[in-house]
């Protein structure tokens, strides 16, 4: 049974690794999205950093990306920047690719 036990441990380790990477990609993506939005709102570097962190924290409000999209659309609109869900979702997709690429470079 040791072959099966080793195989099971290997699958479990891969699952844990994949879940951790998915979490890190989403967190990195949200930070990049926060920086993207902060640039549109012309925030100072300190404000942009704080805003990026708030976007990362917005992810934890509910499952999925809806809370992040809603926050970005609301904040950008409040800042007088015309933006719709489609633009934010496109930025979300673009930043997901960037985040994945950045994390793969770190390996």
DSSP file (Angstrom, degrees, kcal/mol; ACC not computed):
  #  RESIDUE AA STRUCTURE BP1 BP2  ACC     N-H-->O    O-->H-N    N-H-->O    O-->H-N    TCO  KAPPA ALPHA  PHI   PSI    X-CA   Y-CA   Z-CA
    1    1 A X     >        0   0    0      0, 0.0     4,-2.5     0, 0.0     5,-0.2   0.000 360.0 360.0 360.0  -9.1    0.0    0.0    0.0
    2    2 A X  H  >  +     0   0    0      1,-0.2     4,-2.9     2,-0.2     5,-0.2   0.854 360.0  55.6 -65.9 -32.4    2.9    2.4    0.3
    3    3 A X  H  > S+     0   0    0      2,-0.2     4,-2.2     1,-0.2    -1,-0.2   0.930 111.7  43.7 -63.5 -43.9    2.8    3.1   -3.5
    4    4 A X  H  > S+     0   0    0      2,-0.2     4,-2.6     1,-0.2    -2,-0.2   0.886 113.6  50.9 -68.1 -38.4   -0.8    4.2   -3.2
    5    5 A X  H  X S+     0   0    0     -4,-2.5     4,-2.5     2,-0.2    -2,-0.2   0.921 111.4  48.0 -64.2 -43.5   -0.1    6.1    0.0
    6    6 A X  H  X S+     0   0    0     -4,-2.9     4,-2.1     1,-0.2    -2,-0.2   0.906 112.4  49.4 -62.5 -41.1    2.8    8.0   -1.7
    7    7 A X  H  X S+     0   0    0     -4,-2.2     4,-2.3    -5,-0.2    -2,-0.2   0.907 110.4  49.9 -65.3 -41.9    0.6    8.7   -4.7
    8    8 A X  H  X S+     0   0    0     -4,-2.6     4,-2.5     1,-0.2    -2,-0.2   0.919 110.5  49.7 -63.2 -43.9   -2.2   10.0   -2.5
    9    9 A X  H  X S+     0   0    0     -4,-2.5     4,-2.4     1,-0.2    -1,-0.2   0.876 109.7  52.8 -62.2 -37.1    0.2   12.3   -0.7
   10   10 A X  H  X S+     0   0    0     -4,-2.1     4,-2.2     2,-0.2    -2,-0.2   0.915 109.7  47.1 -64.2 -43.6    1.5   13.5   -4.0
   11   11 A X  H  X S+     0   0    0     -4,-2.3     4,-2.4     2,-0.2    -2,-0.2   0.903 112.7  50.1 -64.1 -41.5   -2.0   14.4   -5.2
   12   12 A X  H  X S+     0   0    0     -4,-2.5     4,-2.4     2,-0.2    -2,-0.2   0.907 110.5  49.4 -64.0 -42.0   -2.8   16.1   -1.9
   13   13 A X  H  X S+     0   0    0     -4,-2.4     4,-2.4     2,-0.2    -1,-0.2   0.902 111.4  49.2 -64.3 -41.0    0.4   18.1   -2.1
   14   14 A X  H  X S+     0   0    0     -4,-2.2     4,-2.8     2,-0.2    -2,-0.2   0.907 110.3  51.1 -64.8 -41.1   -0.4   19.2   -5.7
   15   15 A X  H  X S+     0   0    0     -4,-2.4     4,-2.5     2,-0.2     5,-0.2   0.935 111.2  47.6 -60.8 -46.9   -3.9   20.2   -4.8
   16   16 A X  H  X S+     0   0    0     -4,-2.4     4,-2.3     1,-0.2    -2,-0.2   0.917 113.4  48.5 -60.6 -44.1   -2.6   22.3   -1.9
   17   17 A X  H  X S+     0   0    0     -4,-2.4     4,-2.5     2,-0.2    -2,-0.2   0.924 111.6  48.9 -62.3 -45.7    0.0   23.9   -4.2
   18   18 A X  H  X S+     0   0    0     -4,-2.8     4,-2.3     1,-0.2    -2,-0.2   0.896 112.2  48.4 -63.1 -41.2   -2.6   24.6   -6.9
   19   19 A X  H  X S+     0   0    0     -4,-2.5     4,-2.2     2,-0.2    -1,-0.2   0.900 111.6  49.9 -66.5 -40.6   -5.0   26.2   -4.4
   20   20 A X  H  X S+     0   0    0     -4,-2.3     4,-2.4    -5,-0.2    -2,-0.2   0.911 111.3  48.8 -64.0 -42.3   -2.2   28.4   -2.9
   21   21 A X  H  X S+     0   0    0     -4,-2.5     4,-2.6     2,-0.2    -2,-0.2   0.906 109.5  52.1 -64.7 -41.0   -1.2   29.5   -6.4
   22   22 A X  H  X S+     0   0    0     -4,-2.3     4,-2.1     2,-0.2    -1,-0.2   0.914 111.0  48.0 -61.1 -42.6   -4.8   30.4   -7.3
   23   23 A X  H  X S+     0   0    0     -4,-2.2     4,-2.5     1,-0.2    -2,-0.2   0.925 112.7  48.0 -62.8 -45.5   -5.1   32.4   -4.1
   24   24 A X  H  X S+     0   0    0     -4,-2.4     4,-2.6     1,-0.2     5,-0.2   0.878 110.2  52.3 -65.1 -38.2   -1.8   34.2   -4.8
   25   25 A X  H  X S+     0   0    0     -4,-2.6     4,-2.9     2,-0.2    -1,-0.2   0.929 111.2  46.5 -63.9 -45.0   -2.8   35.0   -8.4
   26   26 A X  H  X S+     0   0    0     -4,-2.1     4,-2.6     2,-0.2    -2,-0.2   0.917 113.6  48.5 -64.7 -43.0   -6.1   36.5   -7.4
   27   27 A X  H  X S+     0   0    0     -4,-2.5     4,-1.9     2,-0.2    -2,-0.2   0.925 114.7  45.0 -63.2 -44.0   -4.4   38.6   -4.6
   28   28 A X  H  X S+     0   0    0     -4,-2.6     4,-2.5     2,-0.2    -2,-0.2   0.918 112.2  52.5 -64.8 -43.0   -1.8   39.8   -7.1
   29   29 A X  H  X S+     0   0    0     -4,-2.9     4,-2.7     1,-0.2    -2,-0.2   0.919 109.1  49.6 -58.3 -44.7   -4.4   40.5   -9.7
   30   30 A X  H  X S+     0   0    0     -4,-2.6     4,-2.3     2,-0.2    -1,-0.2   0.866 109.4  51.1 -66.0 -35.4   -6.4   42.6   -7.3
   31   31 A X  H  X S+     0   0    0     -4,-1.9     4,-2.1     2,-0.2    -1,-0.2   0.930 111.7  47.5 -65.2 -43.9   -3.4   44.6   -6.3
   32   32 A X  H  X S+     0   0    0     -4,-2.5     4,-2.3     2,-0.2    -2,-0.2   0.887 111.0  51.8 -63.8 -38.6   -2.6   45.2  -10.0
   33   33 A X  H  X S+     0   0    0     -4,-2.7     4,-2.7     2,-0.2     5,-0.2   0.904 107.9  52.3 -62.8 -41.2   -6.3   46.2  -10.6
   34   34 A X  H  X S+     0   0    0     -4,-2.3     4,-2.6     1,-0.2    -2,-0.2   0.897 110.1  48.0 -61.4 -40.4   -6.0   48.6   -7.7
   35   35 A X  H  X S+     0   0    0     -4,-2.1     4,-2.1     2,-0.2    -1,-0.2   0.886 110.6  52.1 -66.9 -38.6   -3.0   50.2   -9.2
   36   36 A X  H  X S+     0   0    0     -4,-2.3     4,-1.6     2,-0.2    -2,-0.2   0.941 113.8  42.7 -60.8 -48.7   -4.7   50.4  -12.6
   37   37 A X  H  X S+     0   0    0     -4,-2.7     4,-2.1     1,-0.2    -2,-0.2   0.895 111.7  54.7 -66.3 -40.3   -7.7   52.2  -11.0
   38   38 A X  H  X>S+     0   0    0     -4,-2.6     5,-2.2     1,-0.2     4,-0.5   0.879 105.9  52.8 -62.1 -37.6   -5.5   54.4   -8.9
   39   39 A X  H ><5S+     0   0    0     -4,-2.1     3,-0.7     1,-0.2    -1,-0.2   0.902 109.2  49.2 -64.3 -40.0   -3.7   55.6  -12.0
   40   40 A X  H 3<5S+     0   0    0     -4,-1.6    -2,-0.2     1,-0.2    -1,-0.2   0.863 113.1  46.7 -65.3 -35.1   -7.0   56.5  -13.6
   41   41 A X  H 3<5S-     0   0    0     -4,-2.1    -1,-0.2    -5,-0.1    -2,-0.2   0.478 110.1-127.0 -85.4  -2.1   -8.0   58.4  -10.5
   42   42 A X  T <<5 +     0   0    0     -3,-0.7    -3,-0.2    -4,-0.5     2,-0.1   0.910  44.8 173.9  56.4  47.8   -4.6   60.1  -10.4
   43   43 A X      < -     0   0    0     -5,-2.2    -1,-0.2     1,-0.1    -2,-0.0  -0.478  35.5-104.3 -80.5 154.5   -3.8   59.1   -6.8
   44   44 A X     >  -     0   0    0     -2,-0.1     4,-3.1     1,-0.1     5,-0.2  -0.295  39.0-101.2 -68.7 163.9   -0.5   59.8   -5.2
   45   45 A X  H  > S+     0   0    0      1,-0.2     4,-2.0     2,-0.2     5,-0.1   0.884 124.9  48.3 -56.4 -38.9    1.8   56.8   -4.8
   46   46 A X  H  > S+     0   0    0      2,-0.2     4,-2.1     1,-0.2    -1,-0.2   0.922 114.1  45.6 -67.7 -43.7    0.9   56.4   -1.1
   47   47 A X  H  > S+     0   0    0      1,-0.2     4,-2.7     2,-0.2    -2,-0.2   0.885 111.5  53.3 -65.4 -38.3   -2.8   56.7   -1.9
   48   48 A X  H  X S+     0   0    0     -4,-3.1     4,-2.6     2,-0.2    -1,-0.2   0.892 108.4  49.6 -64.2 -39.8   -2.4   54.2   -4.7
   49   49 A X  H  X S+     0   0    0     -4,-2.0     4,-1.9    -5,-0.2    -2,-0.2   0.930 113.3  45.7 -65.3 -44.8   -0.8   51.7   -2.4
   50   50 A X  H  X S+     0   0    0     -4,-2.1     4,-1.8     1,-0.2    -2,-0.2   0.898 113.4  50.2 -64.3 -40.3   -3.5   52.0    0.2
   51   51 A X  H  X S+     0   0    0     -4,-2.7     4,-1.9     2,-0.2    -2,-0.2   0.909 107.4  53.6 -66.0 -41.3   -6.2   51.8   -2.5
   52   52 A X  H  X S+     0   0    0     -4,-2.6     4,-1.9     1,-0.2    -1,-0.2   0.904 108.3  50.5 -59.2 -41.4   -4.6   48.6   -4.0
   53   53 A X  H  X S+     0   0    0     -4,-1.9     4,-2.2     1,-0.2    -1,-0.2   0.876 107.3  53.8 -64.0 -36.7   -4.7   47.0   -0.5
   54   54 A X  H  X S+     0   0    0     -4,-1.8     4,-1.5     1,-0.2    -1,-0.2   0.848 106.8  51.7 -68.4 -31.6   -8.4   47.9   -0.2
   55   55 A X  H  X S+     0   0    0     -4,-1.9     4,-0.8     2,-0.2    -1,-0.2   0.899 108.2  51.6 -69.1 -39.8   -9.1   46.2   -3.5
   56   56 A X  H >< S+     0   0    0     -4,-1.9     3,-0.8     1,-0.2     4,-0.3   0.920 111.2  47.9 -60.4 -43.2   -7.3   43.1   -2.3
   57   57 A X  H >< S+     0   0    0     -4,-2.2     3,-1.4     1,-0.2    -1,-0.2   0.795  99.8  66.9 -69.2 -28.1   -9.5   43.2    0.9
   58   58 A X  H >< S+     0   0    0     -4,-1.5     3,-1.6     1,-0.3     4,-0.4   0.792  87.4  70.0 -63.0 -26.7  -12.7   43.6   -1.2
   59   59 A X  T << S+     0   0    0     -4,-0.8     3,-0.5    -3,-0.8    -1,-0.3   0.785  92.3  58.5 -59.7 -27.9  -12.2   40.1   -2.6
   60   60 A X  T <  S+     0   0    0     -3,-1.4    -1,-0.3    -4,-0.3    -2,-0.2   0.484  83.2  82.1 -85.9  -2.2  -13.0   38.7    0.8
   61   61 A X  S <  S-     0   0    0     -3,-1.6     2,-0.3     1,-0.2    -1,-0.2   0.888 109.4 -11.6 -71.2 -38.9  -16.5   40.3    1.0
   62   62 A X  S    S-     0   0    0     -3,-0.5    -1,-0.2    -4,-0.4     5,-0.2  -0.979  84.1 -82.2-155.1 162.4  -18.2   37.6   -1.1
   63   63 A X  S    S+     0   0    0     -2,-0.3     3,-0.3    -3,-0.1     4,-0.2  -0.379  91.3  20.0 -68.5 145.2  -17.2   34.7   -3.3
   64   64 A X  S    S-     0   0    0      1,-0.2     3,-0.3     2,-0.1    -2,-0.2  -0.310 100.0 -69.0  91.1-175.7  -16.3   35.5   -6.9
   65   65 A X  S  > S+     0   0    0      1,-0.2     4,-2.5     2,-0.1     3,-0.3   0.463 100.9  96.5 -96.0  -3.9  -15.2   38.7   -8.6
   66   66 A X  H  > S+     0   0    0     -3,-0.3     4,-2.7     1,-0.2     5,-0.2   0.864  82.6  52.6 -59.0 -39.1  -18.5   40.7   -8.3
   67   67 A X  H  > S+     0   0    0     -3,-0.3     4,-2.0     2,-0.2    -1,-0.2   0.887 111.6  46.4 -65.2 -38.1  -17.4   42.5   -5.1
   68   68 A X  H  > S+     0   0    0     -3,-0.3     4,-2.6    -4,-0.2     5,-0.2   0.924 113.7  47.7 -69.5 -44.9  -14.2   43.7   -6.7
   69   69 A X  H  X S+     0   0    0     -4,-2.5     4,-2.7     1,-0.2     5,-0.3   0.931 112.7  49.6 -61.1 -45.4  -15.9   44.8  -10.0
   70   70 A X  H  X S+     0   0    0     -4,-2.7     4,-2.3    -5,-0.2    -1,-0.2   0.902 111.7  48.8 -61.2 -42.6  -18.6   46.6   -8.0
   71   71 A X  H  X S+     0   0    0     -4,-2.0     4,-2.9    -5,-0.2     5,-0.2   0.940 113.6  45.6 -63.5 -47.6  -16.0   48.4   -5.8
   72   72 A X  H  X S+     0   0    0     -4,-2.6     4,-2.8     2,-0.2     5,-0.3   0.927 114.0  47.4 -65.0 -44.9  -13.9   49.5   -8.8
   73   73 A X  H  X S+     0   0    0     -4,-2.7     4,-2.4    -5,-0.2     5,-0.2   0.931 115.6  46.7 -61.3 -44.6  -16.9   50.7  -10.9
   74   74 A X  H  X S+     0   0    0     -4,-2.3     4,-2.3    -5,-0.3    -2,-0.2   0.923 115.2  44.5 -63.4 -45.8  -18.2   52.6   -7.8
   75   75 A X  H  X S+     0   0    0     -4,-2.9     4,-1.4     2,-0.2    -2,-0.2   0.912 115.4  46.9 -68.1 -42.6  -14.9   54.2   -6.9
   76   76 A X  H  <>S+     0   0    0     -4,-2.8     5,-2.6    -5,-0.2    -2,-0.2   0.914 113.8  48.2 -65.9 -41.4  -14.0   55.1  -10.5
   77   77 A X  H ><5S+     0   0    0     -4,-2.4     3,-1.7    -5,-0.3    -2,-0.2   0.905 109.3  53.2 -64.2 -41.3  -17.5   56.6  -11.1
   78   78 A X  H 3<5S+     0   0    0     -4,-2.3    -1,-0.2     1,-0.3    -2,-0.2   0.794 105.2  55.6 -63.7 -27.9  -17.3   58.5   -7.8
   79   79 A X  T 3<5S-     0   0    0     -4,-1.4    -1,-0.3     2,-0.2    -2,-0.2   0.407 124.3-105.7 -84.7   2.5  -14.0   60.0   -9.0
   80   80 A X  T < 5S+     0   0    0     -3,-1.7     2,-0.6     1,-0.3    -3,-0.2   0.679  76.7 135.9  84.3  17.8  -15.8   61.2  -12.1
   81   81 A X      < -     0   0    0     -5,-2.6     2,-0.6    -6,-0.2    -1,-0.3  -0.885  54.8-130.6-103.4 122.9  -14.3   58.6  -14.5
   82   82 A X        +     0   0    0     -2,-0.6     2,-0.3    -3,-0.1    -5,-0.1  -0.603  47.0 146.7 -75.3 118.7  -16.7   57.1  -16.9
   83   83 A X        -     0   0    0     -2,-0.6     2,-0.3   -10,-0.1    -6,-0.0  -0.990  27.9-158.5-150.0 148.2  -16.3   53.3  -16.7
   84   84 A X     >  -     0   0    0     -2,-0.3     4,-1.9     1,-0.1     3,-0.4  -0.769  39.0 -96.2-124.5 174.2  -18.6   50.4  -17.1
   85   85 A X  H  > S+     0   0    0     -2,-0.3     4,-3.0     1,-0.2     5,-0.2   0.873 120.2  57.9 -56.2 -40.0  -18.6   46.7  -15.9
   86   86 A X  H  > S+     0   0    0      1,-0.2     4,-2.1     2,-0.2    -1,-0.2   0.893 106.3  47.9 -62.3 -40.7  -17.2   45.6  -19.3
   87   87 A X  H  > S+     0   0    0     -3,-0.4     4,-2.2     2,-0.2    -1,-0.2   0.913 113.9  46.6 -66.4 -41.6  -14.1   47.8  -19.0
   88   88 A X  H  X S+     0   0    0     -4,-1.9     4,-2.5     2,-0.2    -2,-0.2   0.907 111.7  51.1 -67.5 -40.9  -13.4   46.7  -15.5
   89   89 A X  H  X S+     0   0    0     -4,-3.0     4,-2.3     2,-0.2    -1,-0.2   0.865 109.3  51.2 -65.0 -35.0  -13.9   43.0  -16.4
   90   90 A X  H  X S+     0   0    0     -4,-2.1     4,-2.6    -5,-0.2    -2,-0.2   0.924 111.1  47.5 -66.4 -43.2  -11.5   43.5  -19.3
   91   91 A X  H  X S+     0   0    0     -4,-2.2     4,-2.9     2,-0.2     5,-0.2   0.893 110.0  54.4 -62.1 -39.0   -8.9   45.0  -16.9
   92   92 A X  H  X S+     0   0    0     -4,-2.5     4,-1.6     2,-0.2    -2,-0.2   0.920 110.2  45.7 -60.4 -45.2   -9.6   42.1  -14.6
   93   93 A X  H  X S+     0   0    0     -4,-2.3     4,-1.7     2,-0.2    -2,-0.2   0.922 114.2  48.6 -64.4 -44.3   -8.8   39.6  -17.3
   94   94 A X  H  X S+     0   0    0     -4,-2.6     4,-2.1     1,-0.2    -2,-0.2   0.914 112.2  48.1 -62.5 -43.5   -5.7   41.5  -18.4
   95   95 A X  H  X S+     0   0    0     -4,-2.9     4,-2.8     1,-0.2    -1,-0.2   0.780 105.3  59.4 -71.8 -26.1   -4.4   41.8  -14.8
   96   96 A X  H  X S+     0   0    0     -4,-1.6     4,-2.5    -5,-0.2    -1,-0.2   0.927 107.6  46.2 -64.2 -43.8   -5.1   38.1  -14.2
   97   97 A X  H  X S+     0   0    0     -4,-1.7     4,-2.4     2,-0.2    -2,-0.2   0.926 113.9  48.5 -63.0 -44.9   -2.7   37.3  -17.1
   98   98 A X  H  X S+     0   0    0     -4,-2.1     4,-2.7     2,-0.2    -2,-0.2   0.917 111.9  49.0 -61.6 -43.9   -0.1   39.8  -15.7
   99   99 A X  H  X S+     0   0    0     -4,-2.8     4,-2.4     2,-0.2     5,-0.2   0.921 111.6  48.6 -63.3 -44.6   -0.4   38.3  -12.2
  100  100 A X  H  X S+     0   0    0     -4,-2.5     4,-2.2     1,-0.2    -1,-0.2   0.924 112.9  48.6 -61.1 -44.0    0.0   34.8  -13.4
  101  101 A X  H  X S+     0   0    0     -4,-2.4     4,-1.8     1,-0.2    -2,-0.2   0.920 111.1  49.7 -62.8 -44.7    3.1   35.8  -15.5
  102  102 A X  H  X S+     0   0    0     -4,-2.7     4,-1.0     1,-0.2    -1,-0.2   0.908 112.4  47.0 -62.6 -41.9    4.7   37.7  -12.6
  103  103 A X  H  X S+     0   0    0     -4,-2.4     4,-0.6     1,-0.2     3,-0.2   0.852 109.5  53.3 -70.7 -33.2    4.2   34.7  -10.2
  104  104 A X  H >< S+     0   0    0     -4,-2.2     3,-0.7     1,-0.2    -1,-0.2   0.846 104.9  55.8 -68.4 -32.4    5.6   32.2  -12.7
  105  105 A X  H 3< S+     0   0    0     -4,-1.8    -1,-0.2     1,-0.2    -2,-0.2   0.784 101.3  59.0 -68.8 -26.1    8.7   34.4  -13.1
  106  106 A X  H 3<        0   0    0     -4,-1.0    -1,-0.2     1,-0.2    -2,-0.2   0.707 360.0 360.0 -75.4 -19.9    9.3   34.2   -9.4
  107  107 A X    <<        0   0    0     -3,-0.7    -1,-0.2    -4,-0.6    -2,-0.1   0.510 360.0 360.0 -64.2 360.0    9.5   30.4   -9.4
